Amino acid sequence: MIAFVRVAGIKPGKQGAAMAFAKEVTAFLKQSYHLDLEVLRPVGGNPQRLAWSTRYADLAAFESITNKFLADPKYWELLNTASECFIPGSIRDDIWQTT
């Protein structure tokens, strides 16, 4: 199983808008691609972050579904609405294999 986590830094004063976007993009991917994402907030450390997490059966499944939504203009339109919420260059993706 593959675990994917994306962490993004939130600009000061944009916590509410970033969380609203996180929930919106999560709902879009669930409805359009049946992708179960969780929105995560830190309990400790830097509070100006949020993350998304999901799991895939294997790397082929990860690649397949990622390619589908990356080719979707609606996905990019949605992402562009949140550009003012996040710190440029702060997004970090981690891909883990579960045991």
N, C-alpha and C positions, 0 to 999 in steps of 0.2 A: 504494500500500500504506500502511496505517496502523499505526504502532507505538504501543502503549500501555504506559506504565510507571507503576506505583504504588509509592511509597516510604513506609515507615512507621517511626517511631521506636520503639525497644524500651525498655521500662522496665528500670532497673538490676536485675540478677539474673534476668531473664526471657529471656535469649538462647536457652537450650536449648528452653524451652517455645515461644517464638516460632518458632524454626526447625522444630520438630515440627509446629506448626500450619500454617506455610507449606507444608510438604510435604503435609500432609493436605488442605488446601483445593485445592492444585494437583491432587492425584490425583482429588479429587471432581469438579472442573470438567473434567478430562480424560475421566473415565469417563462422566459424565452429559451433557456438552455437546461432547465432542470438541475441547475448547479446549486448545491446547498452550501452557502457561505455563512460564516459567523462573523459578526462585527465584535471586535474586542477593544476594551479600554484598559490602560495600565492601572494596576493597583498600587504600584510603587514606581519610583523613578520619575522620569519626565512625563508630566500629565498632558503635554501638548502633542500627543501621538494618538493614533488609532491603528487598528490592524484588521485585516480580513484573513480568515483561515478556512480551508476546505481540504477535502481528501479525494484522491483519485485511486482507482484500482491499480494503475501502473503508469509509467511515463507515456505510453502510447495514448492512453485515455486523456492524460493531462494535455498532451500536444493536440489531440483531435479537438477537444472542446475549446481550448484556448484559440486555436486557429479559426474556429467558427465565430466566436464573438469578436475577435480582433478584425474580422472582415465585415462586421456589422456596422453600418454608418450610424445606427441609433445608439450603439454603445459609445462611439466616439463623440457623438453629439452630447450624450449624457456626461461623459468625462469632461468635456470642455466647459460645462456649466460650473464645475467645481475648481477650476484652475486658481481662483482667488483664495481658496481655502487652505492650500497646502504649500509648504516651503519647497521651492524648486531644488531638485537634487536630493531631497530627503527620503525618497521612496526606496525601500530595500526589500527585495524578494528573497525568500529562503525556500528551498525545496529539500524536504527530508524524506528519507525512507524509513517507514516504521518497521519494527521487528516483532 
